Amino acid sequence: MKITCERGYLANALGVAGRAVSSRNTLPILSNVLLETQDDRLKLTATDLDTAIRSVIPAVVTENGAVAVPAGILGDVVSKLPDAPVTLEMQDGKVTVRSGKSDYTILSLPAEDFPVVPEVSEGTDITLPQATLKEMLRHTTFAASKEETRSILMGVLFEARPAQSASGSGGAPSTLTLVATDTHRLAWKQAKLSDEMVSPVSAIVPARPLAELERVLKDTAEESVHIRFGPSQVQFETNDVTLVSRVLDGQFPNYEKVIPKATERKITFDRNELLGAVRRVFIVAKQNSEKAILTTKGDLMEMTAESQEVGRAYEEVPIAMDGDNLTIAFNARYLMEVLSILGEEQATLELSGALNPGILRPGSSNGGADGGNGNGAGHSDFLYVVMPMAV
């Protein structure tokens, strides 16, 4: 194998594919990236056996071939080379990397030793803009559980539903809904699909590869991502990146039962103001189970946190209040994380009692504090349910 390509393209492709390399794997071959030539392109593939990522870049192919090279070493070398064309050549179980006056020789492994990366050839297909899926992932993956003992909650539910016909109204379009929860909070995000679906889809995809997918998706509506749901795997494909992940086997919690059907209070606030207050209060709250106490007093919300090791924090945030005053406690980190990913200037927090979950939504909703229609679509295409803590 002998190819020449632009250093920037190669460095970026190694960074993308390398995200599938797991440092915990005991099989030496899994720390490698597979390099393969195809026409005038170079394919780079890495896998940890649960997830595989393939990135494709243009290249001048002088001699076809395939080889497995340590991903970390090759990535380090290429990232530090001068910005000039890079030539990779395989000979006698080694790969030579040349650029300008730089010349490196890296020990390699036969391509035949690299695991076969499956492709999802049959299944249910969905196509949507990359920017749409990127936003959906950003609004949900953070809420998935980090505890390996609850593996099913370490995934994000993908639920695609065909269009619903309704006489005289033209019907509702096909939708894709993403849901993530760790039982303490739940993130729900929905998007309309331009293509009509024939059959519904329900699959739980591990959050870790989805977080990597979010990083490589572009903020553009012009370029699409194609999703294919197979029996045990799901494949995400763009023009230059393909990610294949296993789907989790099990029953996702009935999230619709978790979302309150009605609320008695609605608090509207400036998102950045509350986020700043929560970040400061968190300095103290993290020493005491991350608990922050919120107390509404008309057009003002007080936020406090106390810790025997640190002391006490106090913040005030102006609000618009619809309903009676209330004192309730939340995990400050759960509030901080969701406020950080919202793009709107304002947000609303809908509450009932001190022991009832709250619903946080972007924007200033106009439909009252009834919580919408119970499926999250009452005010926007995103909602966040957070459970209270004992005051």
Secondary structure, 3 states (H helix, E strand, C coil): CEEEECHHHHHHHHHHHHHHCCCCCCCHHHHEEEEEEECCEEEEEEECCCEEEEEEEECEEEECCEEEEEHHHHHHHHHHCCCCCEEEEEECCEEEEEECCEEEEEECEEHHHCCCCCCCCCCEEEEEEHHHHHHHHHCCHHHCCCCCCCHHHHEEEEEEECCECCCCCCCECCEEEEEEECCCEEEEEEEECCCCCCCCEEEEEEHHHHHHHHHHCCCCCCCEEEEEECCCEEEEECCCEEEEEECCCCCCCCHHHHCCCCCCEEEEEEHHHHHHHHHHHHHHHCCCCCEEEEEEECCEEEEEEEECCCEEEEEEEEEEEECCCCEEEEEHHHHHHHHHHCCCCEEEEEECCCCCCEEEEECCCCCCCCCCCCCCCCCCCEEEEECCECC
